[in-house]
Amino acid sequence: MIVKLIKPKQNIQYDITNACAAYSWSGSASEAARNFEFEYLNAPYDDTMKLPAVETGDFVSLTDDREGEVFYGQISGIERSSQTGSITFSAMDMMKNLLESTDQKNFKNITAEAIATEICADAQIPIRYLYPTGINIKSMICDEMSLYDIIMAGYTKAHKISGDKYFAMIYKRGLGVYKSEWIVSKFTLSDQGNIFESDIQETMEETKNRIKILDSKGKQIGEVKDEDSISNFGVFQTIYKQEKGVDAVTAATAKLKTTPTQTIKISAIGDINCISCYYVAVTDGATGLSGRYWIASDKHTWSNGSRNHKMDLTLKFEAVMSEVETKEVTQKKVKKTTNRKG
Protein backbone atom coordinates (compact mmCIF):
# COMPACT_ATOMS: atom_id res chain seq x y z
CA MET A 1 0.00 0.00 0.00
CA ILE A 2 1.12 3.55 -0.74
CA VAL A 3 0.02 6.61 1.25
CA LYS A 4 0.34 9.98 -0.47
CA LEU A 5 -0.07 13.50 0.88
CA ILE A 6 -1.48 15.72 -1.86
CA LYS A 7 -1.36 19.52 -1.93
CA PRO A 8 -3.51 20.59 -4.92
CA LYS A 9 -2.74 24.32 -4.65
CA GLN A 10 0.99 23.69 -5.00
CA ASN A 11 0.41 20.78 -7.40
CA ILE A 12 2.69 18.60 -5.23
CA GLN A 13 2.39 14.98 -4.06
CA TYR A 14 4.49 13.31 -1.37
CA ASP A 15 4.85 9.60 -0.71
CA ILE A 16 4.56 9.50 3.10
CA THR A 17 4.14 5.74 3.49
CA ASN A 18 7.38 5.31 5.44
CA ALA A 19 6.49 8.24 7.69
CA CYS A 20 3.29 6.52 8.85
CA ALA A 21 3.71 4.29 11.89
CA ALA A 22 0.25 2.84 11.22
CA TYR A 23 -2.89 3.74 9.29
CA SER A 24 -6.47 2.59 8.97
CA TRP A 25 -9.26 2.79 6.39
CA SER A 26 -12.84 2.33 7.53
CA GLY A 27 -16.50 2.77 6.72
CA SER A 28 -20.00 1.67 7.60
CA ALA A 29 -23.37 1.45 5.92
CA SER A 30 -24.88 3.81 8.50
CA GLU A 31 -22.29 6.57 8.04
CA ALA A 32 -21.89 6.48 4.22
CA ALA A 33 -18.54 8.33 4.12
CA ARG A 34 -15.29 6.40 4.35
CA ASN A 35 -12.46 7.55 6.63
CA PHE A 36 -8.70 7.29 6.61
CA GLU A 37 -6.53 7.79 9.71
CA PHE A 38 -2.75 7.78 9.82
CA GLU A 39 -0.16 8.10 12.57
CA TYR A 40 2.36 10.57 11.19
CA LEU A 41 5.87 10.88 12.63
CA ASN A 42 6.41 14.10 14.56
CA ALA A 43 9.89 15.36 15.50
CA PRO A 44 9.80 19.18 15.50
CA TYR A 45 13.35 19.56 16.85
CA ASP A 46 15.04 16.97 14.64
CA ASP A 47 16.54 18.80 11.66
CA THR A 48 17.50 15.51 9.99
CA MET A 49 13.87 14.44 9.67
CA LYS A 50 12.41 16.66 6.99
CA LEU A 51 8.81 15.63 6.45
CA PRO A 52 6.16 17.66 4.61
CA ALA A 53 3.79 19.47 6.96
CA VAL A 54 0.19 18.29 6.99
CA GLU A 55 -2.22 21.22 6.63
CA THR A 56 -5.98 21.67 6.78
CA GLY A 57 -7.40 21.22 3.29
CA ASP A 58 -4.66 18.84 2.13
CA PHE A 59 -5.72 15.55 0.56
CA VAL A 60 -4.49 12.03 1.23
CA SER A 61 -4.75 8.94 -0.95
CA LEU A 62 -4.35 5.22 -0.33
CA THR A 63 -3.30 3.08 -3.28
CA ASP A 64 -3.07 -0.69 -3.67
CA ASP A 65 -0.69 -2.30 -6.18
CA ARG A 66 -3.48 -4.37 -7.78
CA GLU A 67 -6.70 -2.43 -7.17
CA GLY A 68 -5.30 1.06 -7.69
CA GLU A 69 -6.50 3.99 -5.60
CA VAL A 70 -9.00 2.87 -2.96
CA PHE A 71 -9.29 6.13 -1.00
CA TYR A 72 -9.02 9.83 -1.73
CA GLY A 73 -10.14 12.31 0.88
CA GLN A 74 -9.56 15.68 2.47
CA ILE A 75 -8.03 16.49 5.84
CA SER A 76 -10.53 18.80 7.51
CA GLY A 77 -8.55 19.60 10.66
CA ILE A 78 -5.07 19.25 12.16
CA GLU A 79 -3.14 19.66 15.39
CA ARG A 80 0.43 20.68 16.13
CA SER A 81 2.53 19.24 18.94
CA SER A 82 5.96 19.89 20.41
CA GLN A 83 6.24 16.29 21.58
CA THR A 84 8.34 13.82 19.64
CA GLY A 85 6.42 10.76 18.52
CA SER A 86 3.44 10.72 16.19
CA ILE A 87 0.26 12.68 15.53
CA THR A 88 -2.91 11.07 14.22
CA PHE A 89 -4.58 12.79 11.28
CA SER A 90 -7.90 11.85 9.71
CA ALA A 91 -9.44 12.40 6.31
CA MET A 92 -12.89 11.75 4.87
CA ASP A 93 -13.86 11.09 1.26
CA MET A 94 -16.06 13.49 -0.72
CA MET A 95 -19.24 11.94 0.66
CA LYS A 96 -18.59 14.46 3.44
CA ASN A 97 -19.58 17.22 0.99
CA LEU A 98 -22.93 15.54 0.34
CA LEU A 99 -23.53 14.81 4.03
CA GLU A 100 -22.74 18.32 5.26
CA SER A 101 -24.32 20.38 2.45
CA THR A 102 -28.06 21.10 2.49
CA ASP A 103 -30.65 22.20 -0.04
CA GLN A 104 -34.38 22.51 -0.56
CA LYS A 105 -35.92 20.82 -3.59
CA ASN A 106 -39.31 20.03 -5.10
CA PHE A 107 -39.19 17.19 -7.64
CA LYS A 108 -41.98 16.03 -9.93
CA ASN A 109 -42.16 13.12 -12.38
CA ILE A 110 -38.51 12.14 -12.08
CA THR A 111 -36.44 9.04 -11.36
CA ALA A 112 -34.12 8.54 -8.39
CA GLU A 113 -31.12 8.44 -10.72
CA ALA A 114 -32.13 11.76 -12.30
CA ILE A 115 -32.42 13.31 -8.83
CA ALA A 116 -28.91 12.09 -7.98
CA THR A 117 -27.58 13.48 -11.27
CA GLU A 118 -29.03 16.93 -10.52
CA ILE A 119 -27.72 16.98 -6.95
CA CYS A 120 -24.20 15.90 -7.98
CA ALA A 121 -24.10 18.54 -10.72
CA ASP A 122 -24.95 21.26 -8.17
CA ALA A 123 -22.36 19.94 -5.70
CA GLN A 124 -19.70 19.37 -8.40
CA ILE A 125 -19.38 15.70 -7.45
CA PRO A 126 -18.37 13.38 -10.32
CA ILE A 127 -20.62 10.39 -10.96
CA ARG A 128 -19.25 6.87 -11.30
CA TYR A 129 -22.50 4.91 -11.51
CA LEU A 130 -26.17 5.39 -10.68
CA TYR A 131 -28.32 2.28 -10.56
CA PRO A 132 -31.07 2.72 -13.19
CA THR A 133 -34.32 2.10 -11.30
CA GLY A 134 -36.50 3.34 -14.16
CA ILE A 135 -39.18 4.14 -11.57
CA ASN A 136 -41.04 7.43 -11.92
CA ILE A 137 -41.44 9.47 -8.74
CA LYS A 138 -44.54 11.62 -9.11
CA SER A 139 -43.65 14.07 -6.36
CA MET A 140 -40.95 14.47 -3.72
CA ILE A 141 -40.55 17.54 -1.53
CA CYS A 142 -37.23 17.96 0.30
CA ASP A 143 -37.30 20.67 2.96
CA GLU A 144 -33.74 21.64 3.93
CA MET A 145 -32.20 18.19 3.76
CA SER A 146 -28.61 17.11 3.30
CA LEU A 147 -27.68 16.38 -0.31
CA TYR A 148 -26.97 12.78 0.65
CA ASP A 149 -30.44 12.45 2.21
CA ILE A 150 -32.06 13.91 -0.91
CA ILE A 151 -30.34 11.30 -3.09
CA MET A 152 -31.26 8.46 -0.75
CA ALA A 153 -34.83 9.75 -0.39
CA GLY A 154 -35.23 9.27 -4.13
CA TYR A 155 -33.86 5.74 -3.95
CA THR A 156 -36.07 5.06 -0.90
CA LYS A 157 -39.10 5.90 -3.06
CA ALA A 158 -37.83 3.44 -5.68
CA HIS A 159 -37.14 0.82 -2.99
CA LYS A 160 -40.75 0.93 -1.81
CA ILE A 161 -41.94 0.08 -5.31
CA SER A 162 -39.27 -2.40 -6.45
CA GLY A 163 -38.39 -3.98 -3.10
CA ASP A 164 -34.70 -3.65 -4.04
CA LYS A 165 -32.20 -2.13 -1.60
CA TYR A 166 -29.61 0.44 -2.67
CA PHE A 167 -26.49 1.98 -1.17
CA ALA A 168 -24.32 4.97 -2.00
CA MET A 169 -20.55 5.19 -1.79
CA ILE A 170 -17.62 7.13 -3.20
CA TYR A 171 -15.65 5.00 -5.65
CA LYS A 172 -12.61 6.22 -7.59
CA ARG A 173 -13.33 9.87 -6.72
CA GLY A 174 -16.96 9.76 -7.82
CA LEU A 175 -20.40 8.89 -6.47
CA GLY A 176 -21.81 5.46 -7.07
CA VAL A 177 -25.28 4.24 -6.12
CA TYR A 178 -25.60 0.47 -6.38
CA LYS A 179 -28.11 -2.27 -5.77
CA SER A 180 -27.25 -4.33 -2.67
CA GLU A 181 -26.15 -7.48 -4.47
CA TRP A 182 -22.36 -7.22 -4.80
CA ILE A 183 -20.25 -10.00 -3.27
CA VAL A 184 -16.49 -10.09 -2.71
CA SER A 185 -15.32 -12.20 -5.65
CA LYS A 186 -13.28 -15.39 -5.20
CA PHE A 187 -12.86 -14.88 -1.46
CA THR A 188 -14.04 -16.75 1.64
CA LEU A 189 -13.60 -15.93 5.30
CA SER A 190 -12.67 -19.21 6.96
CA ASP A 191 -11.55 -20.34 10.40
CA GLN A 192 -9.21 -22.71 8.57
CA GLY A 193 -7.35 -19.93 6.80
CA ASN A 194 -7.80 -16.25 7.64
CA ILE A 195 -10.13 -15.72 10.63
CA PHE A 196 -8.44 -14.74 13.91
CA GLU A 197 -11.58 -14.37 16.02
CA SER A 198 -15.37 -14.51 15.56
CA ASP A 199 -18.34 -13.61 17.73
CA ILE A 200 -22.15 -13.61 17.33
CA GLN A 201 -24.58 -11.38 19.22
CA GLU A 202 -28.36 -11.83 18.96
CA THR A 203 -31.21 -9.48 19.88
CA MET A 204 -34.98 -9.28 19.33
CA GLU A 205 -35.06 -5.46 19.53
CA GLU A 206 -35.67 -4.97 15.80
CA THR A 207 -38.22 -7.79 15.36
CA LYS A 208 -41.43 -6.74 13.55
CA ASN A 209 -43.75 -9.56 12.52
CA ARG A 210 -47.05 -7.76 11.96
CA ILE A 211 -47.51 -4.60 9.90
CA LYS A 212 -50.83 -2.77 9.85
CA ILE A 213 -51.54 -0.80 6.67
CA LEU A 214 -53.30 2.53 7.25
CA ASP A 215 -54.78 4.98 4.77
CA SER A 216 -54.21 8.75 4.86
CA LYS A 217 -56.97 9.13 7.48
CA GLY A 218 -55.50 6.52 9.81
CA LYS A 219 -58.03 3.81 8.99
CA GLN A 220 -56.68 0.26 8.72
CA ILE A 221 -57.07 -1.07 5.18
CA GLY A 222 -54.82 -4.11 5.30
CA GLU A 223 -52.20 -6.14 7.11
CA VAL A 224 -49.17 -8.32 6.47
CA LYS A 225 -47.79 -10.71 9.06
CA ASP A 226 -45.62 -13.76 9.61
CA GLU A 227 -47.47 -16.45 11.54
CA ASP A 228 -44.37 -18.53 12.33
CA SER A 229 -42.60 -15.54 13.87
CA ILE A 230 -45.69 -14.59 15.89
CA SER A 231 -45.98 -18.16 17.16
CA ASN A 232 -42.32 -18.27 18.18
CA PHE A 233 -41.81 -14.78 19.63
CA GLY A 234 -45.23 -13.16 20.11
CA VAL A 235 -46.55 -10.07 18.32
CA PHE A 236 -44.16 -7.24 17.49
CA GLN A 237 -46.15 -4.72 15.51
CA THR A 238 -45.66 -1.51 13.59
CA ILE A 239 -47.68 0.44 11.03
CA TYR A 240 -47.27 1.49 7.43
CA LYS A 241 -49.10 4.56 6.12
CA GLN A 242 -50.24 4.29 2.52
CA GLU A 243 -48.35 6.48 0.03
CA LYS A 244 -49.32 7.65 -3.42
CA GLY A 245 -47.81 5.61 -6.24
CA VAL A 246 -46.53 2.90 -3.87
CA ASP A 247 -47.92 -0.62 -3.59
CA ALA A 248 -48.92 -0.78 0.07
CA VAL A 249 -48.51 -4.54 0.45
CA THR A 250 -45.00 -4.50 -1.08
CA ALA A 251 -43.91 -1.60 1.13
CA ALA A 252 -45.41 -3.11 4.27
CA THR A 253 -43.85 -6.51 3.57
CA ALA A 254 -40.44 -4.83 3.28
CA LYS A 255 -40.82 -3.67 6.90
CA LEU A 256 -41.16 -7.23 8.24
CA LYS A 257 -38.26 -8.48 10.37
CA THR A 258 -39.38 -11.91 11.46
CA THR A 259 -36.35 -13.31 13.27
CA PRO A 260 -33.99 -11.96 15.95
CA THR A 261 -31.26 -9.74 14.54
CA GLN A 262 -27.82 -11.30 14.65
CA THR A 263 -24.66 -9.22 14.54
CA ILE A 264 -21.46 -11.05 13.69
CA LYS A 265 -18.02 -9.63 14.46
CA ILE A 266 -14.98 -11.09 12.73
CA SER A 267 -11.28 -10.25 12.90
CA ALA A 268 -9.26 -11.63 10.02
CA ILE A 269 -6.31 -11.22 7.70
CA GLY A 270 -7.12 -8.16 5.63
CA ASP A 271 -8.51 -8.06 2.11
CA ILE A 272 -9.26 -4.56 0.79
CA ASN A 273 -12.27 -5.79 -1.19
CA CYS A 274 -14.14 -6.51 2.05
CA ILE A 275 -15.93 -3.20 2.54
CA SER A 276 -19.29 -2.06 3.86
CA CYS A 277 -22.44 -2.87 1.85
CA TYR A 278 -20.81 -5.82 0.06
CA TYR A 279 -21.57 -9.47 0.76
CA VAL A 280 -18.83 -11.92 1.71
CA ALA A 281 -18.75 -15.72 1.94
CA VAL A 282 -18.04 -17.13 5.41
CA THR A 283 -17.28 -20.63 6.70
CA ASP A 284 -16.60 -20.76 10.43
CA GLY A 285 -16.87 -24.00 12.39
CA ALA A 286 -16.58 -22.28 15.78
CA THR A 287 -19.78 -20.24 15.35
CA GLY A 288 -21.51 -22.43 12.76
CA LEU A 289 -21.51 -19.65 10.18
CA SER A 290 -21.79 -20.83 6.60
CA GLY A 291 -23.02 -18.83 3.64
CA ARG A 292 -23.22 -15.28 2.37
CA TYR A 293 -23.26 -12.39 4.84
CA TRP A 294 -23.63 -8.62 4.42
CA ILE A 295 -20.86 -6.32 5.66
CA ALA A 296 -22.38 -3.59 7.86
CA SER A 297 -19.05 -2.01 8.81
CA ASP A 298 -15.35 -2.55 8.19
CA LYS A 299 -12.03 -1.31 9.50
CA HIS A 300 -8.73 -2.16 7.82
CA THR A 301 -5.53 -1.50 9.76
CA TRP A 302 -1.95 -1.60 8.50
CA SER A 303 1.14 -1.59 10.70
CA ASN A 304 4.81 -2.55 10.60
CA GLY A 305 5.46 -0.76 7.33
CA SER A 306 2.26 -2.00 5.65
CA ARG A 307 3.32 -5.62 6.12
CA ASN A 308 0.59 -6.41 8.64
CA HIS A 309 -2.95 -5.95 7.34
CA LYS A 310 -5.83 -6.82 9.67
CA MET A 311 -9.54 -6.20 9.19
CA ASP A 312 -12.41 -6.05 11.66
CA LEU A 313 -15.82 -6.66 10.10
CA THR A 314 -19.37 -6.42 11.40
CA LEU A 315 -21.66 -8.74 9.45
CA LYS A 316 -25.42 -9.20 9.21
CA PHE A 317 -27.60 -11.79 7.51
CA GLU A 318 -29.47 -9.25 5.38
CA ALA A 319 -28.64 -5.93 3.77
CA VAL A 320 -29.92 -2.82 5.53
CA MET A 321 -30.76 0.20 3.41
CA SER A 322 -30.31 3.79 4.58
CA GLU A 323 -33.95 4.80 4.11
CA VAL A 324 -34.79 8.51 4.09
CA GLU A 325 -38.35 9.78 4.24
CA THR A 326 -39.63 13.10 2.88
CA LYS A 327 -42.61 15.19 3.81
CA GLU A 328 -45.95 14.23 2.36
CA VAL A 329 -48.03 17.23 1.32
CA THR A 330 -51.74 16.77 0.85
CA GLN A 331 -53.74 19.24 -1.16
CA LYS A 332 -56.80 20.60 0.57
CA LYS A 333 -59.94 20.99 -1.46
CA VAL A 334 -61.13 24.57 -1.66
CA LYS A 335 -64.85 25.07 -1.55
CA LYS A 336 -66.04 27.27 -4.38
CA THR A 337 -68.63 29.95 -3.65
CA THR A 338 -70.65 32.03 -6.07
CA ASN A 339 -71.93 35.52 -5.50
CA ARG A 340 -75.57 35.98 -6.36
CA LYS A 341 -76.87 39.33 -7.28
CA GLY A 342 -80.32 40.53 -6.43
Summary of the structure (lengths in Angstrom):
residues: 342
radius of gyration: 24.5
end to end distance: 90.2
largest distance: 102.3
contacts: 1001
relative contact order: 0.14
helix: 15%
strand: 47%
